[in-house]
Amino acid sequence: MTLWTPPLRSLLPTAFGPAPELLRRLTRDLSAQQAQHVGILTPAGVTATSEALRAALRVHHFHPVTGQPLDATGRGGLGGLVGGLLRGVAGPAAGSDVGGSGVDVPCRDENSGPYRRVYSKPGFAFQSSRVYLPSDQQGDLHEEKGAGHGDTAFVYVGGWGASGGAVDAGLQHGRYMNGSQDDWAPFFLVQQPGGPSAVTVSDERQAGGDPWRLRAGQDAELTFWVTQDADLTVLSLSVTGETNRDRTRSTLTLRAPIDARFGWDAGGGANILKRMTTLGQTAGQQHLQTGSFLQGVNWQGSTLGRSADTAVPWQAAQTGGYCTFPDPATPVGQQADGHPKWHVEYRDAGNETASVYLR
């Protein structure tokens, strides 16, 4: 008796966009949950597992030196969505060169808003965390858009390869036509030799794509990992949570092949991974007393490993350091009433709650 085997093509995902074979190749190693909705970033644009997802995703490119946004013709274009993050991605990591063997992680004023960073020692290729997504409707956050500095809440993960290749990958608090939207939109900002590029779930004028935006006021799951597929080194982000529009639990996976010269290593190598909580501001227009605040960003159950199978709780032994800007021990790190701008409820390296007040 011979068992019937379905045609291989019926097992492969439908692909929409310029690189269907690459999407099918980079879906084979995903779990059923991770493969629910998939978008692949390529130089030619995004290829996704549905036309609706492909249409909802936007690709932005930035100048390799200035970090200024570029549209398809090379002139200034859309960049406000992730502009507050570019200062840390628009150039090589400090102390690194393409072809080098490690990066320094400076704790400094990046002139793009306050941030709290926890980063690993070298040697990891997988991380995961649960994180609470604050809600402006519940009073967890306020982004003072009227101040003109682009104040926007972000929670994200990512890191650096042996020679840079900075990645910021996570969630941005959403706005719709400058009004309250109170959801969180995934983004994936990747440094490449030709300049940073980013995938985001639409922009501030979004009319669609809500199935891939998460409801504020819930715990979400962020997973970031590095894999090797033959000649391709691939960086991946999965975001899981309850969606904003239809209130269903959903997973979106964004994947990007990375230039091998940056030294990202699927075996861990000299990779350094990170977690970030920020109130991002427009690069070069930082103002630390706008009245914005972000409170109760609760990172829980963070893990690290060379893969999902080897991941263990993120503890002090795996931690490379912490950075809180502005430093609460300095005058610029104090609110007008004398309280610190940052309040961090630290339990251990994988579990903490961060809040920041620009007053």
Disulfide bonds with the S-S distance in Angstrom:
Cys107-Cys323 1.98
